[in-house]
Structure formats: C-alpha cells, structure tokens
Amino acid sequence: MINFLFRGLIRDKQRSLFPIIIVAAGVMMTTWLFSWMLGVFNEIIEGGARFDTGHVKVTTRAYNEIASQMPNDLCLTEVHTLLNELDKDYPGYDWTPRIKFAGLADVPDENGETRAQAPVMGFAVDLLSDHSIEDERLQISKSIVRGSFPNSAGEIVISDELAQKLEVGIGETITLISVSANGGMAIHNFTLSGTVTFGMGALDRGAMIADISDIQYALDMENATGEILGFKKNLVFDQEQAVSIKEEFNKKMSNTEDEYSPYMITLLDQNGLGEYLVFAQAAGFLIVGIFVFAMSIVLWNTGLMSGIRRYGEVGIRLAMGETKSHIYKTMLVEAFLIGLMGSFIGTVIGVAGGYYFQEYGMDISGAFKNSTMMVNDVVRAQVTFTSYYIGFIPGVLAMLFGTAISGIGIFRRQTATLFKELEV
C-alpha cells in the first residue's frame, strides 16, 4: 500500500510538489539555525573556558566574591601542595595555576624616560615548563604575528594591536607597572618576544601574556596564585562530573568561616555561562517548536486547498465503498511520505549550509567591539549528528499535523449527497 501511495505522489506532482517545497524550506531553516546556534554557543563556552573559567576553577572564597577585580591580595598560597592534592584526587583533569593582573605597560626611550604607555590586562600562565600544555590550549604559537614564542624567563608576548599603539618592536623592553599582592607598587621589566592576535576583541585590545614564575616574582606571589584552572583531559566539558567534583572538593577542603580557604566553582558558575548553556538547550527546542507550529499552519491551508481540489476524488472513493477512516489514514500516510521527502531535501541543503559556515564562519567583531567577553571575532556553525535528524522532527510532524487538521472534513461528508456532488 505504501508503495502504491508513493507512486501516486510521484506521478501527481500537483498533489505533492508544493507541500514538499514548504517542508524542505522549513527543515532547511531548522537544520541550519540549529547548527549555527550550537556553534555560536560552543564558541562562547569554549573561548571562555580556555582563557578564563576552565571547566572548574579553584580560588579562595574571598577572591571568588570579587574575582572581576583581580584581587591578588586574596590569592591561594601553598600552591604546590594544593596542585599535588588535586592531581591525586582528580587525575582526569589537568590542573594549571594562573594569575590575572592589570596595570600599565610602559615603554622607555634610550634615556629610560617614558616613551609610551597603555593599560594592559595580563595573564600569567605556565609557558616554560616541559609538562605544560598551556601553549596548545591557548594557541599562543599559532597566534603569533611578529616575533616568537617566549623561550626564556623575562620574555612576554602582547597583542599586536597594543604593540602598534605603543610603537614597540621585538626585543625591546616593556615595564609593567602594577600592584603587588601586598598592596604595594610593583615595577618589573620584560623583554618583548612576540605579538599575537587571538581574534577576540577583549584580548586583542591590550593583552599581555607572561610566564607565571615571572609574575609571581614581580607581584610578590611566591608559591601563590590567583586561580587554579581544571580542564578535563579529553577537552569535553562534563557538567554532571564537574558539579560532582565541585561538591566533593568544597565539602573536603573549603571552610565557610575561613575566607582564605580554597573554594571550587564550575564553568556554569561564572560569567553567566550557566544561563547561556540553559538558553542554548532551550533554543533548540524553541526552534523546532516554532517551525512545527508555523509549518503546520501553512500545511493546514495547503491541505484545505488540496482537499477542495480532491473533493470529487474523496466522493468517488466513498461511493465505491471505501470507509472514511481508511481514506483519512491513507491521507496521513501520504503526508508522512511527503514529510520524509521534504525533510530529506531540506536536511541536505541545511547541513550543506552548516558545513559552509563551519568552514568559513561569519565575522561578528562589530557586535562585540567594546565587549569584555572572550568571544572569537569569527564564529562558526557546528554540524553534529543531531543536525542530521533534527529537521525531520518539524518536517514530518508539521505535515502530519496539518493533514490531520484539514482531513477532518472527510468525516463531515454525507453519503446521501455524493451523486449530486458527482453530477457537478
């Protein structure tokens, strides 16, 4: 029977062509939008995790309360001991200390006088130890524009935009003027090793990256750090596991009455990323729901028009003894087949569009020109296994729903009036 109905749809293009086009267009938009939004949200989460939040983060309780102010006077101490405990208790994570700092980058002239100054936002990370993968994680080497990656103590990289603003060249001295962990003024000279462009407006405006041992010395933070970031070794954020580790660690290590005790938070607890993740999950369902509703209305109208055109056909089938319920069921089967064909075509086009934007992306730097969020200037779609089937949900359901509504009119037909209708 299905083969018979399928052949009928293929031969009668007036009955199937327009609904297939409508379904294909809706499915294409659903598939493409899902892949696009998934890519955008993942870019936000991934960028924030690599440069700022980690999958989990350990700070002191006091530091966490005002973390945006980079309060290094509230830093963690005895870091080596804490890192050893974290490695032992949670071996599935890579634990790395980092220090955030802010200050002025001062470029001296040949007489040692200030030639240029600019505010900087700094990151102190483990750049020089053999076991560190911070370069790979932050993609510093890949982002080098001029010069090279730091190879020895005292060398730093800064954003290329900042270097141009300061008019400083590779190998020149840059003096960092900041505040030490003890509240005093910290002044330390560095050598510019290279300049970088990360493609993130918040970083490219004025970032400085130095080895953590240099910043610990400069800011009087020996064996101390502002934050310890934990990254799952397979690089995939596991929400349930992260929350479980957080609760276990805080129960064991954190003291609510001691503001300097270690305190763990997850990626979801920072920068509103928890709300972003919830919104991303809800957005997928919202997109599908909107298109199911919108296409159902369109296909309902299409079904009504088709029902008027097939009025005589339905009358003949009833006159030949076919039951109303059987006609209704065959119309639903036809709708299912049309939904499948339209969904297949729409998914192919939508996934192709998703792959295009996954490869080439879209420049949104203008929208985040003055933002401090760690968002790539070029965001890309992300095609996943879900992209291949999510369009079939609204495509098939909308067609079935529209046909189910419009087909109710079959049961209102009166057999006594059939001959009169057929004469017309």
N, C-alpha and C positions, 0 to 999 in steps of 0.2 A: 504493500500500500504506500509506504513512504517513497519507494522508487517511482511509483505511478504519479504521486503528487509532485515529486521533484521534477519529473519530466514535464509535467503540466506547467510548472512555474517557469522552466527554461523556455518552453515554446511560447508561452503567453507573456511577453515582455511588458505589456501594459499593466499586468497584474503584479509584477514583481520588481520592475526596474526602479521606479520611484521610491518604494519603501527601502530597497537595498541601498540606494544612494543616500537616503536620510540616515539610515542606521550606520553606514560606513562613515559618514561625516561626523556623527556624534561619537562613534567609537574612536575615530582618529583623534578628535579633540581630547577625549577622556584619556587615552593612552599617552598622548604627547604631554598633556598637562601633568599627569601623574609622574612621568619620568622627569619632567622639568622641576616640579616642586620637590621631589625626592632629592634631586641633585643639588638644588639650592640649599635645602635644609642640611644636607650632609656636608656641604661646603662650610656652612656656618659652624656646625658642630665640630668638624674635623679641624678647621683652622683655629677655632677657639681652644680645642684640646691640645694641639701641638704647641701653641705659643703661650697659652695662658692657664688653662684649667687642668690639663691632664685628664685621665679617666677618673682618678681620685687624687686628692691633694691633702697633705698634712701641713698644718700650721699650728701656731699657738692659738688658744681661744681668743686672746686679746687681739692678735693680728687679724684673725678672721673677721672680727667685728668691724674693722676699718681698713680692710685689705686694699681698697681702691686708693688709699693714701700712701701705700708702700711704707708702712711703719716698721722699718728695720730695727728700731729700738725694742720691738716686741718679738724679735726673731727666736727661732729654735736654737738651742745650744746642745752641746754634746752630740753633734750630728752624726759622727762616725758610728757611735754606739747605736743610735736610732736607726741608721741605714742598715746596719747588720741585723738588727731585730726584724726590720721589715722584710729584708731578703730571706731571712729564715722562716718567718711566719707566712709570707705570701710570695712564694717563688714563681708564681705565674705572672708576676708583674715586674717590670723594670723600673726601679726607683732611682730618681735623679734629683739632686738638690739644685735649686735656682734662687737667684736674688734679683728682685726688681729694684731699680733705683731711678731717680730723676735728678737732674741738675743742669749745669751749663757746660757746654763744650767750648773751650777757649783755645783759639789758635794764636800762638805768639809769633811775632816777627823776629828778624835777625837780632834785635836788641832785647828780646824777651818781653816786649810790651804786647798788649792785646792787639791783634790784627783783626780778629772777627770772633763773634760769639753767637751762640744759638742754644736754645733749650733742647735737651735730649731726654728720651725715655730709654732707659737701659735694661738689658737682660744679661745677667751673669750666668753662664752655663758651663758645663764641663766640656771644654773644647780640646784639651791637650792629652788627657789620659788615654791609654791604649784601649781600654774596655768600653769607652763611651761611644754611644751611637747618636749623640745629640746632633752632630753634623748631618747625618742621614735623616733624622727626624725633622729637623728644621730646614733641611735642604739649603744650607748656607753655601756650600761649594757650588751647587747648581745655580745659585742666585747671584754669584759674583759677576760684577760688571767690569770693574777695573781692579788690578792688583791680584792678591791671592788670599787663600785661607790662612788664618794665624797659625804659625808654626812654632812659636816660642813665647815665653812669658812676656807680658808687657805689650803684646800686639792686639789690636782690635780691628773690627770692621764696623763701618757705619753705613747708613743708607746713602745711595748715590745722590739723591735729592739734597740731603743735608750736606754732603761733601761739596756739591756745586754751590750751595748757599754760603758755605764757609770759605770757598775757593781754596781748599786744601788738597794737596797732592799725596800720592802714595809715598810712604816713608817719612812724612812729616810728623811733627809732634802735635798731639792734641792733649790739652789739660782738662781733666774732669774736675769740676767744682761741685761738690755735693755735701750731704750731711752724713756724718758717721753714725754708727749705731749708738754711740754715747752722747749724741746730740751736738757734737762739735762740728766745725767745718772740716771737710775732707778735700784735699787737693792732691791729685796724682797725675803724673804724666804717662801717656801711652803713645805708641807708635802706630800710625795708620797702616794696616796691612792690605786692606782692600775695601771696596764699596760694593753694596748689594742692592738689589731691587727684588722684593718679595711679591710684588703685585697686590699688596694690601696697603691701602691708603694710610691706615693708622700707624703702620710701621715705617712706610717709605717716607713719611714726612720728617722723621727725626729719630731713627732708632740707632742705638749703639749696642754692639754685642761684644762682650769680653769674656775671658776665661774666669771661672768662678774663684779660683785661687787669687787672682789679681784683685778682684773686687773685695774679697774677704780681707785682704791686706789693706786695701785703700780705705775701706769703711770700718776698720777695726772689728771685724766679724770672724776672727779666727775660730775654726771649728764650729761655725754658726751659719745659718742660712734662713732666709725668709720663708721659703716654701720647699717642700719635697713633693715632687710630682710622681705619680704612679701611672704607668702605661701598660696595658695588657700586652703581653708579648706577641700575640697574634694580631695586634693593632686594631682589634674589633671591640668596641665598647659593649660590655655586657652589663645591662642595667641591674638585673637581679643580683648578680655576683658583686657588683660594686657596692650596692646598698648593704648586702650581707657583710662584706668586709668592713665597711664603714661602721656598722653597728657593733661588730665584734671588736674592732680596734678601740673605739671610743669607750666601750664597756671595760676594756682591759687597761688602757693607757691614759685615758683622759679623766681629769678631776674637775668637776664643775666648780669647786671652790678655789681652784688654782688657775688664774688667767694665763699663766705661762706653760700650762700642761699641753702636750700635743693633742691636736683635735683634727679628725679626718672628715672631709666633705667629698662629695662626688661631683662629677661634671654637672649633674642636674641641679645642684645647689648653687651654681654660680652663673652670674651674668644673664639670668633669666633663661638659661638653656633648657631647663626642665619644662618651662612653658612652651618653648619653641618645639620641643620634641612631642609634647602632647598635641600641639596645634598641627604638627606635621602628620601625625597619625589620624587626627580628626579630619584634616583636609582631604585625605584620600577618600574617606567615606563620604564626605560632603560633595566632592566632585562627582563620584558615582551617583549619589542620590539626586543631585541636580539634573544630571543628564538623563537619568531614568525618568524623572518627572517631566522634563522638557520634551524628550523624545516621545514619551507616552502620549502627551497632548497632541503632538504633531501626527503621530501614527494613529491616534484615535480618529483625528479628522481624515487622515488618509484612508482608514478603514471604513469610515462612514461613506466617503466618496466611492470607494471600491464596492461597498455594499449596495449603493444605489445603482452602480453600473452592473452589478451581478444580481440585481433584483429578479430578473427573469430566470437566470440560471438557478437560483435558490428555489424559485417557484416550480420549475420543471423537476428538480430533484425531489421536492416534496410530493409533487403529483405522481412521480414514479414509485413512491412508497418509501423513500429514504427518510429516516426519522430526523427530527430537529436536532436531537442531541448528537447524532452521528455527523451531521453537517457541521455543527458547532465544533466538534472535536477535530474534523479534518481541516477546518479553518485555523485552528490553533496549531496543528501540525505544520501547515503551510507557513504560519507566522514563525514557528520555531526554525524552519529551514531558511526562511528569508533572514531571520536574525543571525543565524550562523554564517550565511554567506556574506551579509553586510559586515558582521563583526570581523570576519577573517580579512576582508579587504581593508577595513578601517584599521585593524591592528597592524597589518603590513605597512601601511602608509605612516601610521603613528609611530611605530617602532623605528622606521627609517628616519623620520624627523628627529626622534630622540637620539639616535646614533649620530646624526649630523651635529646636533648641539652638544653632544657628549664629546665629540672630537674637536669642534671649533669654538664652542662656548659663546657667551654673549658678554660684552663689556658693560658693566654696571658701575664703573668707577664714579660716574657723575652722581649717582644716587647716594653714595657713601663718601662724598668728598670731604666732609667735615666730621665724619663718624670716627669713634674710637673703637668700634667693633672690629675684631680680627676676621674680616671678610675679604676673600680674594676679589680683585677687580674684575676678573673674568670668571663667571660662574657657568657651570656646565650641567647639562641634564645627566641623569644616571639611569641607564636601562638595566633593569634587573629581570629575574624570572617572572616576577609579578606583572611586569609591563606586558608580557605576552598573553596574559589571560584576563587582566582586569577589565579590558574593554568589552569582553564577552558578557560580563555581568549586566551592564546597562543595555548593551545591544540586543541580547536575547530577551531580557526581562521587559524592556520597553515595548518590543514588538509583540510579545505575548500579552502584555497588559493592555496595549492599545487595541489589539484584535479582540481580546476578551470583552472589553467595554463595548466596542462597536458591534460585535457579533451577537450581543444580547437581543438585538432586534429580530433575529431569526425566530425566537420563541414567541414573538408577537404576531407572527404571520398566521392568518386564518385560512385553513384549507378550503373553506367554502368559497373563498374569493379567488382561488387560483385560476380557474378558467377565464374569469373576467379579466384578470391581470394579463394572462397569456394572449388574450384576444387583442389587448392593447399593444 
